[in-house]
Amino acid sequence: MAKKELDAILNAEKRAQEEIERSRQTAKEILSRAESDAERLKAEALERARAEAQEIIGNARKEAVAIEEEARRKADAEIEALNRSALPKIEDAIALVIDRMKKVV
């Protein structure tokens, strides 16, 4: 009887050790999957961040080009306006110089 009880205790202890080992393996597998998932999520987040950064840079370049074109258009318009206002004055100055030269000659 004592042998049966001792065998039962040893058998129960063996099953408990096996269950502990299975639990350790399950925990290791869960940890490994969690690490893999974390790395995958990190890589996905990094890729999304890179894509967003590229989009922001692309938009900034487009905006810079548009701003440059608008500034160039405004500068051209201002130069044209100055030319239009200066041309009659230059023509008047030339006429004055010609008139004075005629008087001298």
Accessible surface in RSA format (square Angstrom, percent):
REM  Atomic radii and reference values for relative SASA: ProtOr
REM  Chains: A
REM  Algorithm: Lee & Richards
REM  Probe-radius: 1.40
REM  Slices: 20
REM RES _ NUM      All-atoms   Total-Side   Main-Chain    Non-polar    All polar
REM                ABS   REL    ABS   REL    ABS   REL    ABS   REL    ABS   REL
RES MET A   1   173.39  89.8 132.24  87.5  41.15  98.0 111.83  95.1  61.56  81.6
RES ALA A   2    78.00  71.7  69.01 106.5   8.99  20.4  70.78  99.7   7.22  19.1
RES LYS A   3   145.15  70.8 138.58  85.0   6.56  15.6 109.91  98.9  35.24  37.5
RES LYS A   4   154.02  75.1 148.04  90.8   5.97  14.2  93.06  83.8  60.96  64.9
RES GLU A   5    98.26  56.4  94.71  71.7   3.56   8.5  37.35  72.2  60.91  49.7
RES LEU A   6   100.24  55.8  98.17  70.2   2.07   5.2  99.40  69.8   0.84   2.2
RES ASP A   7    63.63  44.6  60.23  59.9   3.41   8.1  25.72  60.5  37.91  37.8
RES ALA A   8    59.09  54.3  47.90  73.9  11.19  25.5  55.76  78.5   3.33   8.8
RES ILE A   9   107.23  61.0 103.66  77.2   3.57   8.6 106.47  76.7   0.76   2.0
RES LEU A  10    96.96  54.0  92.44  66.1   4.53  11.4  92.97  65.3   3.99  10.7
RES ASN A  11    73.40  50.6  68.98  66.7   4.42  10.6  15.51  37.3  57.89  56.0
RES ALA A  12    44.78  41.2  39.59  61.1   5.18  11.8  40.42  56.9   4.36  11.5
RES GLU A  13    98.53  56.6  92.38  69.9   6.15  14.7  31.24  60.4  67.29  54.9
RES LYS A  14   127.13  62.0 121.65  74.6   5.47  13.0  70.15  63.1  56.97  60.7
RES ARG A  15   132.23  55.5 130.34  66.4   1.90   4.5  60.53  82.7  71.70  43.5
RES ALA A  16    49.51  45.5  41.45  64.0   8.07  18.3  48.82  68.7   0.70   1.8
RES GLN A  17   102.64  57.4  99.20  72.5   3.44   8.2  34.90  74.3  67.74  51.4
RES GLU A  18    72.19  41.4  67.58  51.1   4.61  11.0  31.61  61.1  40.58  33.1
RES GLU A  19    89.67  51.5  89.67  67.8   0.00   0.0  43.07  83.3  46.60  38.1
RES ILE A  20    77.17  43.9  75.11  56.0   2.06   5.0  77.06  55.5   0.12   0.3
RES GLU A  21    82.60  47.4  82.53  62.4   0.07   0.2  44.89  86.8  37.71  30.8
RES ARG A  22   131.46  55.2 129.33  65.9   2.13   5.1  70.76  96.7  60.70  36.8
RES SER A  23    58.43  49.4  48.86  65.2   9.57  22.1  35.60  75.8  22.83  32.0
RES ARG A  24   137.67  57.8 133.55  68.1   4.12   9.8  41.54  56.8  96.13  58.3
RES GLN A  25    85.55  47.8  85.06  62.2   0.49   1.2  22.87  48.7  62.68  47.5
RES THR A  26    69.78  49.6  69.43  70.4   0.35   0.8  44.70  60.0  25.09  37.9
RES ALA A  27    57.29  52.7  49.66  76.6   7.63  17.4  53.75  75.7   3.54   9.4
RES LYS A  28   129.98  63.4 124.21  76.2   5.77  13.7  77.94  70.2  52.04  55.4
RES GLU A  29    95.91  55.1  92.71  70.1   3.20   7.6  34.00  65.8  61.91  50.5
RES ILE A  30    92.21  52.5  91.22  68.0   0.99   2.4  91.37  65.8   0.84   2.3
RES LEU A  31   107.53  59.9 105.16  75.2   2.36   5.9 107.37  75.4   0.16   0.4
RES SER A  32    60.87  51.4  58.07  77.5   2.80   6.5  25.37  54.0  35.50  49.7
RES ARG A  33   140.02  58.8 138.04  70.4   1.98   4.7  69.18  94.5  70.84  42.9
RES ALA A  34    50.53  46.5  40.17  62.0  10.36  23.6  46.40  65.3   4.13  10.9
RES GLU A  35   101.57  58.3  97.59  73.8   3.97   9.5  39.28  76.0  62.29  50.9
RES SER A  36    67.83  57.3  57.10  76.2  10.73  24.7  34.66  73.8  33.17  46.5
RES ASP A  37    66.37  46.5  66.21  65.9   0.16   0.4  11.32  26.6  55.05  54.9
RES ALA A  38    56.66  52.1  48.58  75.0   8.09  18.4  52.89  74.5   3.77  10.0
RES GLU A  39   106.89  61.4 103.63  78.4   3.25   7.7  44.23  85.6  62.65  51.2
RES ARG A  40   119.32  50.1 112.03  57.1   7.28  17.3  64.80  88.6  54.52  33.0
RES LEU A  41    97.77  54.5  95.71  68.5   2.06   5.2  95.95  67.4   1.82   4.9
RES LYS A  42   134.83  65.8 126.23  77.5   8.61  20.5  84.30  75.9  50.54  53.8
RES ALA A  43    59.10  54.3  50.96  78.6   8.13  18.5  54.91  77.3   4.19  11.1
RES GLU A  44    69.70  40.0  64.93  49.1   4.78  11.4  34.20  66.1  35.50  29.0
RES ALA A  45    45.78  42.1  41.25  63.7   4.53  10.3  42.05  59.2   3.73   9.9
RES LEU A  46    85.18  47.4  81.40  58.2   3.78   9.5  85.00  59.7   0.18   0.5
RES GLU A  47   104.01  59.7 103.43  78.3   0.58   1.4  46.87  90.7  57.14  46.7
RES ARG A  48   138.42  58.1 135.63  69.1   2.79   6.6  64.17  87.7  74.26  45.0
RES ALA A  49    54.99  50.6  46.34  71.5   8.65  19.7  50.84  71.6   4.15  11.0
RES ARG A  50   135.40  56.8 131.50  67.0   3.90   9.3  47.24  64.6  88.15  53.4
RES ALA A  51    56.64  52.1  45.46  70.1  11.19  25.4  52.10  73.4   4.54  12.0
RES GLU A  52   104.03  59.7 102.85  77.8   1.17   2.8  33.09  64.0  70.93  57.9
RES ALA A  53    45.98  42.3  41.55  64.1   4.43  10.1  45.48  64.0   0.50   1.3
RES GLN A  54   118.48  66.3 112.00  81.8   6.49  15.4  39.50  84.1  78.98  59.9
RES GLU A  55   113.09  64.9 102.75  77.7  10.34  24.6  38.59  74.6  74.50  60.8
RES ILE A  56   118.38  67.4 116.71  86.9   1.67   4.0 117.60  84.7   0.78   2.1
RES ILE A  57    73.83  42.0  72.44  54.0   1.39   3.3  73.77  53.1   0.06   0.1
RES GLY A  58    24.56  30.3   0.00   N/A  24.56  30.3  23.82  65.4   0.74   1.7
RES ASN A  59    64.48  44.5  63.39  61.3   1.09   2.6  15.66  37.7  48.83  47.2
RES ALA A  60    53.55  49.2  45.48  70.2   8.07  18.4  49.50  69.7   4.06  10.7
RES ARG A  61   162.68  68.3 159.12  81.1   3.56   8.5  58.70  80.2 103.98  63.0
RES LYS A  62   149.01  72.7 140.58  86.3   8.44  20.1  93.30  84.0  55.72  59.3
RES GLU A  63   108.87  62.5 106.25  80.4   2.62   6.2  36.22  70.1  72.65  59.3
RES ALA A  64    56.23  51.7  48.51  74.9   7.72  17.6  52.56  74.0   3.67   9.7
RES VAL A  65    80.11  52.7  79.78  72.2   0.33   0.8  80.09  69.6   0.02   0.1
RES ALA A  66    57.79  53.1  50.43  77.8   7.36  16.7  53.48  75.3   4.30  11.4
RES ILE A  67   121.13  68.9 118.03  87.9   3.10   7.5 120.47  86.8   0.66   1.8
RES GLU A  68    93.62  53.8  88.51  67.0   5.12  12.2  35.20  68.1  58.43  47.7
RES GLU A  69   100.88  57.9  95.39  72.2   5.49  13.1  32.69  63.2  68.19  55.7
RES GLU A  70    69.36  39.8  66.52  50.3   2.84   6.8  37.30  72.1  32.06  26.2
RES ALA A  71    56.46  51.9  46.87  72.3   9.59  21.8  52.06  73.3   4.40  11.7
RES ARG A  72   128.62  54.0 122.17  62.3   6.45  15.4  54.68  74.7  73.94  44.8
RES ARG A  73   134.55  56.5 129.13  65.8   5.42  12.9  71.36  97.5  63.19  38.3
RES LYS A  74   121.11  59.1 116.57  71.5   4.54  10.8  64.61  58.2  56.50  60.2
RES ALA A  75    47.54  43.7  41.10  63.4   6.44  14.6  46.52  65.5   1.01   2.7
RES ASP A  76    83.09  58.2  77.37  77.0   5.72  13.5  28.49  67.0  54.60  54.5
RES ALA A  77    54.38  50.0  42.24  65.2  12.14  27.6  50.80  71.5   3.58   9.5
RES GLU A  78   113.51  65.2 107.89  81.6   5.61  13.4  33.93  65.6  79.57  65.0
RES ILE A  79    97.57  55.5  97.40  72.6   0.17   0.4  97.57  70.3   0.00   0.0
RES GLU A  80    84.95  48.8  84.46  63.9   0.48   1.1  27.98  54.1  56.97  46.5
RES ALA A  81    44.04  40.5  39.07  60.3   4.97  11.3  39.88  56.2   4.16  11.0
RES LEU A  82   107.21  59.7 106.67  76.3   0.54   1.4 107.16  75.3   0.05   0.1
RES ASN A  83    83.19  57.4  79.62  76.9   3.57   8.6  20.69  49.8  62.50  60.4
RES ARG A  84   144.98  60.9 132.79  67.7  12.19  29.0  66.85  91.4  78.13  47.4
RES SER A  85    60.78  51.4  48.72  65.0  12.06  27.8  45.58  97.1  15.19  21.3
RES ALA A  86    39.74  36.5  37.91  58.5   1.82   4.2  39.74  56.0   0.00   0.0
RES LEU A  87    98.43  54.8  97.61  69.8   0.82   2.1  98.23  69.0   0.20   0.5
RES PRO A  88    68.12  49.6  66.93  61.0   1.18   4.3  68.07  56.2   0.04   0.3
RES LYS A  89   146.72  71.6 140.56  86.2   6.16  14.7  91.71  82.5  55.01  58.6
RES ILE A  90    92.27  52.5  90.31  67.3   1.96   4.7  92.27  66.4   0.00   0.0
RES GLU A  91    98.59  56.6  92.85  70.2   5.74  13.7  36.47  70.5  62.11  50.7
RES ASP A  92    97.32  68.2  91.30  90.9   6.02  14.2  27.92  65.7  69.40  69.2
RES ALA A  93    52.00  47.8  46.53  71.8   5.46  12.4  51.40  72.4   0.59   1.6
RES ILE A  94    93.83  53.4  92.06  68.6   1.76   4.3  93.83  67.6   0.00   0.0
RES ALA A  95    57.24  52.6  49.57  76.5   7.67  17.5  53.91  75.9   3.33   8.8
RES LEU A  96    87.54  48.8  83.33  59.6   4.21  10.6  87.03  61.1   0.51   1.4
RES VAL A  97    84.32  55.5  82.86  75.0   1.46   3.5  84.23  73.2   0.10   0.3
RES ILE A  98    82.94  47.2  82.48  61.4   0.47   1.1  82.93  59.7   0.01   0.0
RES ASP A  99    62.42  43.7  61.14  60.8   1.28   3.0  16.43  38.7  45.99  45.9
RES ARG A 100   145.80  61.2 145.12  74.0   0.68   1.6  45.99  62.8  99.81  60.5
RES MET A 101   115.81  60.0 114.32  75.7   1.49   3.5  99.28  84.4  16.53  21.9
RES LYS A 102   146.91  71.7 127.68  78.3  19.23  45.8  78.49  70.7  68.42  72.9
RES LYS A 103   160.51  78.3 125.34  76.9  35.17  83.7  85.59  77.0  74.92  79.8
RES VAL A 104   129.09  84.9  98.73  89.4  30.36  73.2 105.09  91.3  24.00  65.1
RES VAL A 105   155.49 102.3 103.07  93.3  52.41 126.3 114.34  99.3  41.15 111.6
END  Absolute sums over single chains surface
CHAIN  1 A     9836.6       9179.0        657.6       6225.2       3611.4
END  Absolute sums over all chains
TOTAL          9836.6       9179.0        657.6       6225.2       3611.4
